[in-house]
Amino acid sequence: MADNNTFLTGSICLTDIPVSQMKKVMCKDGKERVFLNVAIFAKKQPQTFGDRTYTHFISCAPKKEERIEGENYIMGDLETRSSKPQTPTTEDVANAPSFAPNEKPDLPF
């Protein structure tokens, strides 16, 4: 992800998370919370389902000694998206409607 306008989005299947990987931790504020170590990997080949192309997947990230042979730790797929920049481009400015000096735009306020 090279720029600030690119991000990953997707979903995870909560029922596929191995309960053994969830860790209860007593936090400094006195509340007990449950954490799950995860890792995101780029797929070797993007996969397309319908109109979406998944480029990454998310997986539990157990420590080597906690891994169970044959256990599937993949929880979901992610796609790469780009957000539109918030500042108008020169093309946006050039194509913006213009008004005569005494003309008021037709606004509801």
FENZI-V20844 format. One record per pair of residues at least 12 apart in sequence whose C-alpha atoms are under 10 Angstrom apart, sorted by sequence separation. I is the first residue (numbers start at 1). GAP is how many residues later the second one is. If there is no record, write none. Layout:
# FENZI-V20844
i:gap
I:GAP
I:GAP
This chain:
# FENZI-V20844
i:gap
22:12
23:12
24:12
42:12
43:12
44:12
60:12
61:12
21:13
22:13
23:13
42:13
43:13
59:13
60:13
61:13
21:14
22:14
23:14
41:14
42:14
43:14
59:14
60:14
21:15
22:15
41:15
42:15
58:15
59:15
60:15
20:16
21:16
40:16
41:16
42:16
58:16
59:16
19:17
21:17
40:17
41:17
57:17
58:17
59:17
18:18
39:18
40:18
41:18
57:18
58:18
59:18
17:19
39:19
40:19
57:19
58:19
38:20
39:20
40:20
56:20
57:20
58:20
38:21
39:21
40:21
56:21
57:21
37:22
38:22
39:22
54:22
55:22
56:22
57:22
37:23
38:23
39:23
54:23
55:23
56:23
36:24
37:24
38:24
53:24
54:24
55:24
56:24
36:25
37:25
53:25
54:25
55:25
36:26
37:26
52:26
53:26
54:26
52:27
53:27
52:28
53:28
47:30
48:31
8:32
47:32
46:33
40:34
43:34
38:35
39:35
42:35
43:35
38:36
40:36
41:36
42:36
38:37
40:37
41:37
42:37
22:38
40:38
21:39
21:40
22:40
21:41
10:42
17:42
18:42
20:42
21:42
17:43
10:44
16:44
9:45
12:45
21:45
8:46
10:46
11:46
12:46
20:46
21:46
8:47
9:47
10:47
11:47
12:47
20:47
8:48
10:48
20:48
8:49
21:52
18:53
18:54
17:55
18:55
16:56
17:56
16:57
17:57
18:57
16:58
17:58
16:59
15:60
16:60
13:61
14:61
12:62
13:62
14:62
12:63
13:63
11:64
12:64
13:64
11:65
12:65
10:66
11:66
12:66
10:67
11:67
9:68
10:68
11:68
8:69
9:69
10:69
8:70
9:70
10:70
7:71
8:71
9:71
7:72
8:72
9:72
7:73
8:73
6:74
7:74
8:74
6:75
7:75
5:76
6:76
7:76
5:77
6:77
4:78
5:78
6:78
1:79
3:79
4:79
5:79
1:80
5:80
1:81
4:81
